[in-house]
């Protein structure tokens, strides 16, 4: 199972890097999201995926869980990373829309050369 997840992780990182090098700001954001998901998958894989593992619940009167249980720490880290990643994506998307409104393009090379459009409200 870990081998399949490692291969998936590699494909996600490769696709993310490919999109980030495309030169388009929107593709860059999607590549960043793919790499973020790849990191989440790497954290999940580091938690020792067990076949038939039970939830990490401690029965009444016991001091530790019985049997082979799943590791709860990577799951909690992934939940936090998903929320932070969504916030980062939303902020970057709004920033991209603002840049498109000001510069008229989302191509990274053209953004460097273009100047901001004058506001119609000031004229």
Buried (B, 14 or more C-beta within 10 A) or exposed (E): EEEEBEEBBEEBBEBBBEBBEBEBBBBBBBBBBBBBBBBBBBBBBEBEBEEEBEEEEEEEEEEEBEEEBBBEEBBEBBEEBEEEBEEBBEEBBEEBEEBBEBBEBBBEEEBEEBEEEEEEEEE
